[in-house]
């Protein structure tokens, strides 16, 4: 975005990014937040508190920059005639890396040429650097902010900074020995049958009815309900998670009002993939200091040979 101010009128020029145009074409563009940047402003040398008049300056037209992208995006899930697949990432560029599909390459100093395509253990070894590079795009936007004079802190710190945990793989006993159990997405419940979504109106069992002149509804027929029962809110979910491994992260320093952006990413020796998040909803609890919890499921979305999307859950995130 660029702005040109003169003495008589204000001109505001902006464009939609490539990802925004794709979402607009699919009817999915939703504007929730707006931010402003002074990256193109010229501040006075004396006071440095306000921008100089740029009416007589030559300004570049507004253009798309790599740092305009903050979120890794997956293309729509597609189906294969033979096997289920998971979508790869759309092209994404940072200061030090370029991502396309599952491939990651180091970017040259000029940001144009690729110097090295990462393979094997190089991807996992540079996982922290890649994640830091993703957040650098947000800093390079130079968004204008304000400080809350009534807030004790405006910093944002997570404790512990890095923490990992391991999980026990599902296994079964076969012919006297334990073998690892596997799941084929072709035989798992589709999204419209998933119990994690059964409480949402768009996924509920709604058989077709005929509305009579009296105002009552008459069923058009008898249809079996193949949906699973809902999990049962926060209490039902916590009952299912009882006894499972978990880790806790504390926000030691934060502002009174903040928006947390979470991007779960899977780093493997064969590339990088972004995990899918399912918003389970927000639930009230009895904690007087922090009422309410927001629950997210994190996993992968596959498509079977029939084109039905299937969600495979890996872990659950509870924001308190």
Number of C-alpha atoms within 10 A of each C-alpha: 17 18 16 16 13 11 7 5 8 10 9 10 11 12 12 12 14 12 14 15 14 13 13 13 10 9 9 11 13 9 7 5 5 5 9 11 14 14 13 13 14 13 14 12 10 7 8 10 9 12 14 12 15 14 11 9 8 8 12 8 11 12 12 14 12 14 18 18 19 19 15 17 17 17 11 9 18 16 19 12 9 9 13 22 16 20 20 19 18 15 15 19 26 23 18 19 22 21 21 15 16 17 18 24 19 20 20 15 11 9 15 10 12 16 12 12 15 18 15 11 14 14 22 19 12 13 17 12 13 20 12 13 17 23 14 16 20 15 12 15 19 14 12 10 9 6 9 12 8 7 11 11 14 16 9 11 12 12 12 11 8 8 9 6 7 7 9 7 10 10 12 12 10 9 6 7 8 11 13 10 10 10 8 10 21 18 9 15 17 21 17 19 19 20 18 24 22 21 18 12 9 10 16 17 17 10 12 13 12 12 12 9 7 6 8 9 12 11 11 11 10 8 11 8 11 9 17 16 14 16 18 14 16 20 12 11 15 12 11 11 13 9 8 8 11 14 8 9 12 11 11 12 14 15 15 11 9 9 6 6 8 8 16 14 14 13 17 16 13 15 21 21 22 21 18 20 19 16 14 20 14 16 14 12 13 8 10 7 6 10 11 16 15 15 20 18 20 19 18 18 21 21 22 24 16 12 16 18 22 23 22 20 16 11 13 17 16 13 11 14
